[in-house]
Amino acid sequence: MKIEEFFNQHNIIDLSFFNFRNAITAAYFANDALEVQKVNGNFESFFPVLGNVTNVYFPHVLEQLGVPGGQIEEFINDISEKGSVLIPEVHITVNGDEHVYSLLSTRTRDEAFSYLNGVQGQFVDRTAEWKLKKEREALLEEKLRDREIIEEKSRQLEDLATKLAKYLSPQIYQSIFSEAPGQSKAHARKNLTVFFSDIVQFTDLSDTLEPERLAVVINSYLSEMASIALECGGTIDKFIGDAVLIFFGDPDSDGEIEDALKCLEMAIRMQLRISELQKYWQKQGVSRGLHVRMGITTGYCTVGNFGSEQRLDYTVLGSPVNLAARLQAMAEP
């Protein structure tokens, strides 16, 4: 008689498997043919839909639980070739709720007790951990979406700012966008040098040229004049049709004398550039070319935001502005 015959088989299985009966995991024991011999109480409570699984082929048990075929095949191959299996995440629906388990199984060998030879395994319930992981991933995805939304809004704002920059002199644009929230530029009285220019007989030109040709001519003229003005440090107040109003001394100033000299330098450079572009404009249909009058004066002006609550214009007001316009009208082109 063998020694194993003196012991109760089921008790030995209970004792051999880390307190099989009271394990907090869903534990099972199967023979070498993978036929279930015993399950603990948690196995039955975890998976009540199974009923009695004694002598049932364990892969069929997995199939009944809804375990994907790929994982069942992995279980069979690993237990056969490696003698052990670890599937970290097995999704099983229990009473309509999704649960997640880790499936651990290993072959056992015992020379003294042959009925311990087989496969012992357990389902470790990791549902709570999985749910926390999902919540964390959802939060991360939400943060990622928020970041993407913020980045998109930032791109839209940058695009808007780029478009707005075309409607403002760079100095004014920089001054406005560097203001703290709730602040606005105050009105100030400053000694400025004001420049005013106008194209001679532009009204006649606009009546004779086709709109597309007129746009090419006037845009090329204003682009060239604006580039020179900015290079000389002038603040472009506005384009009034073909007329150009520029001032020096706000928001940045190099001193009243230096501001005036820069304005004079700008006017001379503009005249030279206008002469250089005459042939180009003649090819565009302006047979006599463009002739421009210019007026410059220095004096105290009020500068700041003027307008309504719906629309503001950062501009200069005062007699020097009017004088520059009158000097322009009297000047020879």
HELIX and SHEET records of a PDB file:
HELIX    1   1 ILE A    3  PHE A    6  5                                   4    
HELIX    2   2 GLN A    9  SER A   16  1                                   8    
HELIX    3   3 PHE A   20  ASN A   22  5                                   3    
HELIX    4   4 GLY A   41  PHE A   46  1                                   6    
HELIX    5   5 PRO A   48  LEU A   50  5                                   3    
HELIX    6   6 PHE A   58  GLN A   64  1                                   7    
HELIX    7   7 GLY A   69  GLU A   81  1                                  13    
HELIX    8   8 SER A  114  LEU A  116  5                                   3    
HELIX    9   9 THR A  127  ALA A  165  1                                  39    
HELIX   10  10 PRO A  170  PHE A  177  1                                   8    
HELIX   11  11 PHE A  202  THR A  208  1                                   7    
HELIX   12  12 PRO A  211  GLU A  231  1                                  21    
HELIX   13  13 GLU A  256  GLU A  276  1                                  21    
HELIX   14  14 GLN A  278  LYS A  283  1                                   6    
HELIX   15  15 SER A  319  MET A  330  1                                  12    
SHEET    1   A 5 VAL A  36  VAL A  39  0                                        
SHEET    2   A 5 ALA A  26  ALA A  30 -1                                        
SHEET    3   A 5 GLY A 118  ASP A 125 -1                                        
SHEET    4   A 5 ASP A  97  THR A 108 -1                                        
SHEET    5   A 5 SER A  84  VAL A  94 -1                                        
SHEET    1   B 5 THR A 235  ILE A 240  0                                        
SHEET    2   B 5 ALA A 243  PHE A 248 -1                                        
SHEET    3   B 5 ALA A 188  ILE A 199 -1                                        
SHEET    4   B 5 VAL A 292  GLY A 307 -1                                        
SHEET    5   B 5 LEU A 312  LEU A 317 -1                                        
END                                                                             
